[in-house]
Amino acid sequence: MPQQSKLRVTFFIVTASAIVVLAAKIFLGAAPHDARSPAEMRTKGNKNAPIQIAEFIDLECPACARGAEYLARMMAAHPEAIRLDLKYFPLPSHHHGFLAARYAECAARQGKFWLFHDALLSRQANWSRLMDATPAFALIAQEVALDTGKLNACLNDKSVDALIQQSHLEGEQRGVKSTPTYYVNGKMVVGLQSLEPELDRLLAEIKK
């Protein structure tokens, strides 16, 4: 075979292989790289929403789980009106609170914070009773398809602990003493019972 023909055949094979690989990635649903930071991964809702909520949460706090259910319903009903930014505030009284935050942050670093958050809080009543919640957290991580190698490396990354501690310090400096504490358009709102009327008031104002 002439050299020129060999080059054409080689080029055709390489090109065809590249097309096959690309098609396989598309078919298998390979997700594009998400350039958002882990902090942005912990936010959801319309960026320009008229109601901006920053929540300081302890993931082992039962009231926080109820608050999460309420906010999920409200955001589904008013998708353009509310934006939520979650911040860690693990309480010393909750044995698994800090570890739960660590796992959640590692999920955020793989772009799956809300999947992990929702599964974690829906099963809170189960894992909060355990002496060691690590197996329960690992199972949730597996179910939301976190990369095990990346997860293990992240769990041992001291920067994760530092971030959670910094978030807690921010809460203390802003006057947070219990969870859930919300800042709704900058106004401090403590607990779900106070959040509900505040959101109702703001949503009513938006509709005027």
N, C-alpha and C positions, 0 to 999 in steps of 0.2 A: 504494500500500500504506500503511495507517495506520502512524503512528509506533510504536505499541505492537507491531504485528506485525513491523516491521523490527527492533526491539530483540530480540524473541524469536528471529528468524532469526539475527541476529548472535551472540546468546548460544549458540544451538545450534551454529553453525559453530565458534566458539572452543572450546567444550567438546569437540566431536567431534575437533577438531585436536589438542587436548591429549591425548585418549585415544589417538589414533593414534600420536603421538610416544612416549607412555609404553609402548604395546604394542610399538613398534619397538625401543625400548631393551631391553625384556625379551626379545624374540625374538632380538635380536642378542647377548644375553648381556652387556649393559653392567654392569660390576661396581660395587657400591656403594663409596662412599669408605671407604678403610681408614684408621682413625684412629690406627693404631699408629705409633710413632716408627721411624726407620731402625734404631736400636739394637734395638728389638723385632723388626724384620724379620730381623735376623741371629740370632734364636733360633728353635728349633723343638723340638717335643715337649711333653709334659704339664707345665704350669706347676708342678704340685705333685708332680712325679716325685721318688722317693726318691734318685735318682742325678742330681746336678746337675754338668754338665761345662762348664767354661769352657776354650776352646781358643785358644791363640795360634798363628796360622797364617801361613805365607808361601805364597801361592797358586802360586808357581813351584817349591815344594819337592816333589820326588817322594815323599818319605816322607809328606808331608801329603796327597797325592793317595791314597796307599794307606790312610792313616788315615781319610780321608773315606769310602772304599768300605766299610771295616770298620764304621765308625759307622753308616752308612746301613743295613747289614745288621742290626746289633744293634738299632737303633731300630725297624726294621720288625718284628723278632722280639719286641721288648719295648716296644711303643708307649706304655705307661703308666709305664714304669720309668725312662726316660732323658730328660733335657732337655739340649740343647746350646746354648751361647752362644758365638758365634764372635767373635774379636778379631784385629785385624790386627797382624802382626809381620813386615813385609817385611825380608829380610836383605840387607845390602849386596852380598853375593856373587851375588845373583840380579838380573840386569840388568832384568828385566821385573816384578819383584815389586811395586814401588811402583805402577806403572801398572796392574797387574792389580787391586791393592787399590782404586785410584781408580775403575776401571770397576765393580768389585763394589759399592762404596759407592753409586755413582750408580744401579746397579740396585736397591739396597736402597731408595733414595729414590723409586723408582717401584713399590715393593712386589714386586719380582721377584728378590730377592737369591738365593734358593736355586735358582731356575731357572738364573740366570747362573752361580752357583757350581758347580753340577753339570756344566754344559756346559763351563765353563772348565777344570775339573780333568780331565774325561774326555779333553780334547784337549791337555793340558799337554805331552805328549811332542812334539807338533807345533810349537806356538807358542813353546815355550821355546828352540827352536833358531834362531828367526828373529832377524835383526838388528833388525827393527822389527816388533813384535807388534801394533801399532795396527790394521792391517787385519783381523787375526784376531779381535781383541777387538770391533771394529766389526761383524764378521759375526755373531758370537755375539749381540751386542746386537740386531741385526736379527732373528735367529731367535727370540729370546725376546720380540720385539715391544716393545722399549723405544721410547719417544717420542724421535725423533732430536733435535728441538729442545731438549727438556728435558735430554737426555743431554749434548749439546754445552755447554749452559750450565753443567751440573753439573761437567763435566770441567775447566772454567775457574774453578770456584768455589774460592777459597782455603780456605774452611772445610772442604772435603773433605780437602785435604792436612793441615790442622791436626788433624782428627779422627784420621787415620791415624797421624800423629806422636804424638798424645796416647796412642793405643792402644799404640804401640810403647814409649813412656815408661812406661806402666803395667806392661807386661811386664818391662821392665828393672828397675823398682822391686820387682817380685815375684820376681825372680831368673831370668827367662827368658834363656837363652843360645842356644838352638837351637829348631828347629821340627820336628815339632809338639811343643809343650809343653801338657799338659792340667792343669787343676786339677779333680780329681774329689772333690766334696764338700769342697773346700778343700785337698785333699792334692795336692802337686805330683807329676805323673807325666810323665816325659820319654820321648817316643817310643812308637811303636805296640807294640813288644815288651813295654814295661812296662804299657801300657794294657790289653792283652788279659787278663792274669792279674788285674789289679785289678778290671776289670768282672766277670769270672767270679766272683771272690770276693764282690763286692757283690750280684750277682744270686742267688748261692747263699744268701746271708744273708736276702735278701728272701723267698725261697721257704720258709724255715724256719717 
